[in-house]
């Protein structure tokens, strides 16, 4: 009996790991649930990228539905979503706050000058602490925040046209009406 148990325990452990790995193959890595959904947005007051003497914080957006888009000039995926954000900004559906994450100011300014600036304001998170507070896994990430300052949605990875049209814009419109 002792020798049978000695061989069956490693097999059971292997089988359990195989099941977990197999199920993980069919999950979308961008669908990581955020513990912040339905909770107040972490407060911040950060320096404005274009006006370094000015600070901007979550309290400045009270009473408005808004997006927080975490981006950086060094982020390749940010290039993919940026034209969509520029287009969204032109439509004036929702204010977009840019959080320039772990970036150099001059590179961030040049990046926006070259590609267009969709942000109502761009703030600097040079050391990444605000990103950590918001549960940022990487850039880009986009959050929808309601009028009371509650996070209602989190997009991990670049926003695409489908997510924008089917999820973000309808959610923003619903939140604006409430």
LINWOUR-V510036 format. One record per run of one state. SS is the DSSP state (a for helix, b for strand, c for the rest). FROM is the first residue (numbers start at 0). TO is the last residue. If there is no record, write none. Layout:
# LINWOUR-V510036
[[SS | FROM | TO] [SS | FROM | TO]]
This chain:
# LINWOUR-V510036
[[c | 0 | 0] [a | 1 | 23] [c | 24 | 38] [b | 39 | 39] [c | 40 | 43] [b | 44 | 47] [c | 48 | 53] [b | 54 | 56] [a | 57 | 60] [c | 61 | 64] [b | 65 | 70] [c | 71 | 74] [a | 75 | 90] [c | 91 | 93] [b | 94 | 100] [c | 101 | 103] [a | 104 | 114] [c | 115 | 119] [b | 120 | 124] [c | 125 | 127] [a | 128 | 132] [c | 133 | 139] [b | 140 | 144] [c | 145 | 148] [b | 149 | 155] [c | 156 | 159] [a | 160 | 176] [c | 177 | 177]]
